[in-house]
Amino acid sequence: MNLNLIDAIKQIEREKKIEAETILEALRAALTSAYKKNYDVEQNIRVDINLESGQIKVFSQTEVEKEGEKEIVEKEVTPKNFGRIAAQTAKQVILQRIREAEREMMYDEYVDREGDIVTGIIQQSDQRYTLVNLGRVEALLPPNEQVPGERYSHGLRIKACIVEVRRTTREPQIILSRTHPNLLKRLFELEVPEIYDGYVEIKSVAREPGHRSKIAVSSRDESVDPVGACVGPKGSRVRMVVGELRGEKIDVVRWSEDPAAYVANALSPAKVKKVDIDEEKKTAEVIVPDDQLSLAIGKEGQNARLAAKLTGWRIDIKNESQFAEKVKVKETGEATFDKEGFVEESICQAITKSGKSCKNKAKPGSKYCGVHKGLEE
């Protein structure tokens, strides 16, 4: 070992941010092991590295008792050809420490970016996993984080969200997602300057990846329309996000402090007539025009389900005809209702021989109970 090696260690300290003492400590341990292995020595030894001269010396350590006290006596045992072994060992140790430091720096770089969006190129894809090249490191896009129906062919450039960074003995393992709600959020942040500048805030996101999503936005500046800012001129901004998500439909809705208004907005594109809020049960009863019921509920309940996820309220949707019937039977006391507020069982309308009203229950659609069923004929 010579001064050139000492200079190299100091250069690594500057460029790789690895403390020189960390390298030297590892080097001493490696040289100790190399000495014992090459010279078949089992006694304790100490390796001394002089940072000024670059010299390496090896000392054997023996415990002796002197005047009733134990002390360590050292004797230099540096072999003549130990410089060659030291140089080889030093090279291996330094390279190893550089690799470890680079792995640690890469981990630190990406662990702070969990939730962020990254752009990568598909390297390999099969049923087990998809590898994405991020430049300095490869990331993993697991099957459970892939959008159903999306194909990830080799060379395809995609955007994804970092959901987890794991420390390993090799490079850090970065887990990506194409299904996470944060991907939608980050894409809007990239496309909408008003979000980046802090004028518009994304309050909530609800997603059914590959099919449909809803995003609730509000404005910190009264002069800025949050929905218009996100949609963009002629829909240009939201269209860019839709394109990145391969055609996933996106509803941009206005957030409101008023739960009733927020729920009504969340059911867009359906038009809402009325919303009754039950704070205690955290439910919202929504009344829509008869021709808007299927739109409000959506295909297989998707629109209502996303609205509930977006707002955090349990939403019960009825059209005006159903609501009117419910009000009518409630006012006359002629029916009981199920959990959805629909007629469950009617009260028998027969008058008994004593002149009193029958209190028995009748089946839905019937005015009379089983005892007075004959009165229907």
Secondary structure, DSSP 8 states (H G I E B T S, - for coil): --HHHHHHHHHHHHHH---HHHHHHHHHHHHHHHHHHHTT--S-EEEEE-TTT--EEEEEEEEEEETTEEEEEEEE---TTHHHHHHHHHHHHHHHHHHHHHHHHHHHHHHTTTT-EEEEEEEEE-SS-EEEE-SSSEEEE-GGGS-TT----TT-EEEEEEEEEE--SSS-EEEEESS-HHHHHHHHHHH-HHHHTTSEEEEEEEEETTTEEEEEEEESSTTS-HHHHHH-GGGHHHHHHHHHTTT-EEEEEE--SSHHHHHHHHTTTS--SEEEEETTTTEEEEEE-GGGHHHHH-GGGHHHHHHHHHH--EEEEEEHHHHHHHHHHHHHT-EEE-TTSSEEEEE---B-TTS-B---EE-TT-SS-STTGGGG-
